Amino acid sequence: MKLVLFDLDNTLLDGDSDFEWAQFLIEKKILDRANYESRNAEFYRAYQNGSLDIMEFLDFQLQPLSQYPRYQLNQWHKDFMQEKIHPMITDSARDLVHRFKGELIAIVTATNAFITRPIADEFGIKHLIATNLEEEEGEFTGRVSGLPSFKDGKVTRVESWLRSIGFSMGSFEESLFFSDSVNDIPLLEAVQKAVAVNPDQKLLAHAELRGWEVLQLHGEV
């Protein structure tokens, strides 16, 4: 059996669900455009160039979740899936996931589990390793629970998940990780086969140096 890990944003998705969630809330006038749009873009640029302060970003992103009841957030998320996410799911991404049917598959993403669990379900992927959110009586507190699934944290979270189901990274005939981002180099280095999917320029340079496969999944960048 193979272990097959997928990053989500700009890898399986032709876009970034984290960024688009904030944009969705701004467009719906749930968040104030003047206060949130420029900061959302600033955080996204920092993520792209590998300089994101993950805890600062999570403080920005998670606070709105604590201000509304869960039922309202869930309804907004259904609309978000229809308006933002479904157009970002390409046939090529679905085909890539289907290619590994029968293997142990997981999405490993820094984006929080509230945003990403329905997206993983849309791909038919049971296992999701995402940044978890603290809850009290079923409502979000606006704080993170545990270690964010980001950079080296992705490696730690994957290893912990595998132990919880009776495996290790060495348990498989092959381990693969597909990602677009320089932020994911730690996990790409930890698997047997790293695949750079529509990679950013920093990851592309690293992939070429290391001899990794480069896959253009959503068309030329």
N, C-alpha and C positions, 0 to 999 in steps of 0.2 A: 504494500500500500504506500502511496505517496502522501506527503503533507503539502498542501497547496494553499498558500496565503496570498491574499489580495489586499492591497491598499484600495481605498474607495475613491476619494476625490481626485479627479483628473486621471484616474486609472480605470476602474470599472465605470465610473461616471465621466461623461464628457462635460465636465464642469465641477464646481466645488460646492457641496451641499452646505458646509459651514458658512461660507460667504453668502450663499443665496438665501439661507434661512433669515439672516439679518436683513437682507434686501427685501425679502418677502414681507417681513414685519413692518419695514419702513413704507413699502408701497401700500400696505393695508392701513397705514396711519396708526399702527399700534405703537411703533417707536417713532420718536421725533426725528425727522430727516436731518435737521440742522445739527443735532447732537450726536447722531449715530453713523450717518453715511460716510463721512470723511474718516472717522476712526475705524470703521469696518474695512474700508479700502486700505488704510494704513497698516492694519494688522495683517491683511492678506498679502501686501507687498513684503512685509517682514517674514511671513511664512515662506513665500516664494524664494527669498534670498537666503533662507536658513538662519535668520536672526531673531525669530519670534520668541518672546518671553511667554511661555505657555500659560503660566499662572496669571499674568496680567491679562492675557487674552480671555482666559476662562472667566475671570472676574467680570469683564466686559460682557461676555456672551451669556453667562448664566444668570445674571441678576434679573433680566426680564422674565425668566422662567419662574422666579419666586414671586412675581407680582400678580400672577393670574392663576385661577384654579385649574387643576389638571384636566377637567373635562373640556374647558375652553381651549387649552393648549392642544389637546388631542384633535379637536375639530379643526383648528387652524392647520395642524400638521396634515390632515387629510387633504385640505385645499392645497397646501404646499406640495404634496406629492403629485397632485394633478397638474398644477401650474408650472412647477419648477423642476421636479425630479424626473417624471416620466419622459419629458423631452430630452433629458440628458442620458437616458439609457438606450444605447445603440444595439443593433442586432449583433454587431461584432463582439460587443462585451458579453452579451448573453451566450453567444456561440463559444467564447473563450471559457466561460464558466462551465458550460455543458460538456466541453472537451474533457473535463476532469471528473465527470460523474462517476461515483463509486469510490473516489479518493476522500481523504479527510480534508475538508475545505473550511477555511475561515476567512472572514474579512477582518483586517487589522487596521484600525483607523484612529487618528487622534480626535476626530469629531465625536461629540458626545452621543451616548447611546439613545437618548430620546430622539434625536434627529435620525440616527442611522439604523435603529432596529427595524422600522418598516421598510427601509431601503434594502437591507439584507434579506428580508422576507420576500421582497419583490424579485430578487435574484434567486430565491429558493435556497439560500445559504443559512443553515441553522446556527452555525457558530459565529459569534460576533465578539471581537475584542475591541472595545471602544473606551473612551473616557467615561467613567461612571459618575452619576450624579447623586448627591446626598438627598435623601427623602425623609420627611417626617409626616407620619400618618397619610402617606400616599401623595403628598405634595412636595414639590422641589423647594429646597432651602436656598438655592443659588450658590451652593458650594460643591466642590468636587468630593467624591468618595474614592479614597485610595489613590494609587499612582496613575497619573494621566498616561494614556497610550501614545507616547510621543518620543521620537528619537530613541535613545537607549531604553526608555520606558517600554517601547514596543517589544524589545527583546525580553525584558523581564516579565512582561505580562504574558507573552506567548509561552515562555518556559513554565510559568506558574499554571497556565491553563492546561498545558500538556501534562504536567504532573497530576493535576486534578482528575484527568481522565486516564491515567495509567501509562502515559507515554513520556518520551523525551525527544529532543531534536535528533538523537541518533537512532530512534526506533524505526525509521522509515527507509525504504529503498531509495527514495529521493525526496528532498525537500526543496520547494520553490517559493519564491516571493516575487510578486509583480508590483512595481511601484513607479511613479513618475517623479518622485521628489528627492532632492538632496537630503532632506530631513530623515529619510528612511535608509540611509547608508548603513547604520548599525545593524538593522535586521537583514538587509540585502547581503551584508558580509557574513551573517550568521547561518544562512542557508546554503545548500549545496549548489543550487542554480538560481542566480539572480537575473531577473528580466526587467530592464528599464522600459517602461511603457510611456510613449510620448514624453520622454524625459525633459526636465528643465535643463538649461545649459550646463549648470554645475554637475548635475547627475550624468548628463551625456558625456562630459569630459572624463568623469570617473569611470563610467561604464566602458568607454573606449580604452582607457588605460588598463582596466582589469579584464578586458576581453569578454564582457557580458553581452548577452543578446539584447538587442534594441528592437522594440516592437512598436510600430505605428498603428495603434488600435483605432483611433478616431479620425484618421486622416492626417495629412502632413501638418506639422506645427509651423 
